[in-house]
Amino acid sequence: MIFEWIRFALCAVCLITAMICFTAAVLGANRFGFIMNRVHAGGVGDTLGLFLVALSIILGDGFHMGELKLCFIIIFMWFTSPVSSHVLIQVEYFTNPHLYEHVRREDREALTEEDQ
Amino acid sequence: MNLREWKNRFFRWLDGDYDVMANIMEGSLEPDESHEKVKNDRKAAHKELTSSGFSQAVIDAERKGFYRIYIGVAIVSCIVLIGVLLYTVSLLPKYGQENPRAVEVSDRYIERGLEETGAVNVVAGMILDYRAFDTLGESHVLFAALLCVMILLKKDKKNMDSRFDDYYQIERDAYFDVSKDSVMRKVGMLIVPCILVFGIYILLNGQNGPGGGFSGGAVMGAGLIIFESAFGFELVDSFFTAKVSMLISFISLTFYCFAKGYVFFMGANHLHNHIPKGIPGAILSGGLILPLNIAVGLVVACTMFGFYSLFKRGSIGGV
């Protein structure tokens, strides 16, 4: 009985954390001004949020064939989502001429002329 | 702000001089400097065209004759179409009222679908057996769409404007090319075979479970697109050229036409067709559904990759 309750609590904690992650992702992707911040926020939802949802499902339902498929989805998403973020950021890095306006001032001063 | 200002702004927006999102979106494009020049060029060309008396006469005559007929035909056809559609709507059953004919058909599909088509998946039996001509039309629409995109976007020396010289430069320098990126390459090496195998699995499993030609072909096309973005067009060109794409589409669609035409011809004349149904649930079952799924899937994969390739560089498989 007590084991069931512990399992339920863990499951609920995972799900609530995942909800927080997804809320952060949605808010960040819509409200941030600069693309790198947006991609970062979206990446949080795609990796950590998805992982926590799957973890809570596995905790709540036990490990069966369906959960194995879920694990494959997690592996796939963890491979692809960071790479897509990386490629997006790379395109932004190579094509945005005003990129250094988004760097903090004290960091910008530390950069050499050649970097800019 | 009064009405005239709004109107002025709206027409400036239509002309492309004014960006509504300029102060809202970050990183929005600067107003195009060459826009004014293009506009002037167009005006000059128009002036030159209309300055000679002969061409002006031709244009006037065309306007007089052609546009009157055109407008007349357009109005008449619109009215006829509206009338036909309204008449059809009046024949439909009322909302919530049971339609006995539709129920009859769907009951037949659900009750005798497995027995008649040999497919466990009723939907596959429906779209590739009972209503196979519908799916044939859809595949042809995809193929026609690819051809249309090719007509519009295919890049060769005849339709290249001098304005696109810069584009060639960019292409040569591989300016936007991320294919040399090692992260993308390694992950592509791992992911692409899995995606292609998964696509083939969906394709071959269409008669037994969810899946089929359209979804499997879409997954395979996506796998090809990821392969291209990881390794560049050079590798894809070695096996997927415009000729191969057209050949695959042509063979698939022709096979579909003849196979299904044979079955429908025999069925309509109450003859026995010689296509075995197999054991329901096995991979080789469902009669023609498996080969037709493969044909549709190949067409969809070719179309998806063709769209991507045409939009990205203006050709399929090398110029």
Interface residues (C-beta under 8 A of the other chain):
Chain A: G33 F34 I35 F76 F79 T80 V83 H86 V87 Q90 V91 F94 T95 N96 H98
Chain B: E26 G27 Y175 F176 V178 D181 V183 M184 V187 L190 I191 C194 S229
